[in-house]
């Protein structure tokens, strides 16, 4: 089971954090522009690489090479998300760069918005909700625009006419039923055949996948590789086979570039251990051998000393309904030494937290293996971390590696900071919080407790608990991701209200946790509905998890009126009457969710998720959407990267790496498509 990862706290950006900011910003801060632009349901922000100049030249050079490796996999993700995504992106970009018509027209403006959305989602499906979004310009406009291009710019197949190309591509973009969902989680349908992603070839069914990978599993193997992680499964003449992502295999052209830059990075490694990590990753990209991948993951976990660190590869499997295939992602970062001191405290107390949790003793970890926690500054976001990014990461995903070697847990400080600063001053709290008292608590402690909850989620939550012997880590199937995220969130919620937080100085006010409790309930019951399309149910694992926890607590606290939904002037608000009882309920649910995970109780997982995590109340949904519209807040955010420039001497050695923040969103996307786009338009068998 791979997951454990990427949590994305959605409401963070809403806190006006006036009281947390220094009274007088420095000149540099005043100039820095966090807000880039807004369109559709998205807002683009910019993050600052604080303390860049604290790095040595060697470290900067290392970051530079790793950044390059992080940008070269962008095409892979587009192709993984849908087999037509590269063709569509390249067509749209050709129109964008060469359009001769009226750029002020409504149709052209709708076209630009669509292209910006395709860039943001790495394809034609919503990055979060996974549903296909439709163009708001006409097929006629599109056909005219394509036909007026130099035909060499139209990414056709060999010997295909422009008309035939249009006939193939137009329905993919415009027909709602075709490739309707990137990932299907609906119970009762074939989740593989129902998903529009490209992890499986034509005709492959859920049953095929379960049998194919089921046959590889050996229950006696205590160190299984993540079967299927780095390949596309296809069916040819009724036989199943894997197309492996590697040099000489699928996505070779991009992987060759990634490997080139990783090898360059190896020359600037900070120490022998880090050099080994890079070499093992290169080996894995060359061979596609998952045993090597596990060796790499182990070496990576063990490297806790290096200041610069990175993720580069096929990592998270949220994009596959069965959680086997991993999307390509990358990020590069360096340690924020000051902030890491705080995160470290959590790791040092991991044993205490595990011992005191409300979980039954047989489901607890016997030995808590080094959870190394750190706070980092991101230098680049790539693949599935770009432009939308997690704010915390906990890797690797392999259960046995986590058990034997531990995991690395990070909180990305400069991203969180950018969310907070970009949101300063919006009226979100006024609109959705029930009373001035709650609002004050959230203004005073919201940012602090949100960060702390992220750290607890990543660093303790995902790292806690154990499976009973013989339990298949994939036993919860499509409910696995949601249950895992719920487990981590509950662990964080339970402990953020513990007096231990004050004792180890992670919080300095016994009321502070209430900010997180209120935010969590408000988000799970009300505000996250703003991210759902009308008529749709909740699909995404983190959102399902938040809905599950909030609705379960609401229902189980009903008799005692622990939490209530009240209506004032036609607006719905959360009221928490008893924070202490709410914590008890959180503990009860944590114990049950851990039991489900430890025992692999699929039936109980399904019941919990289907009952509390999926359904949307249409009236409330409509109300929330209207309130959001009035505020003009985009429900989703993403980032542009800084621009890095290596200054070289005559021999070609790097003598400096310069960083700048001037690039706009479309400008950056067009540059990436020009400079970092090695894949052919059509990669896999159709
Ligand atoms: Zn998580």
Boltz pocket constraint, residues with backbone or C-beta under 6 A from the ligand:
constraints:
  - pocket:
      binder: B
      contacts: [[A, 4], [A, 5], [A, 6], [A, 7], [A, 457], [A, 462], [A, 484], [A, 485], [A, 488]]
      max_distance: 6.0
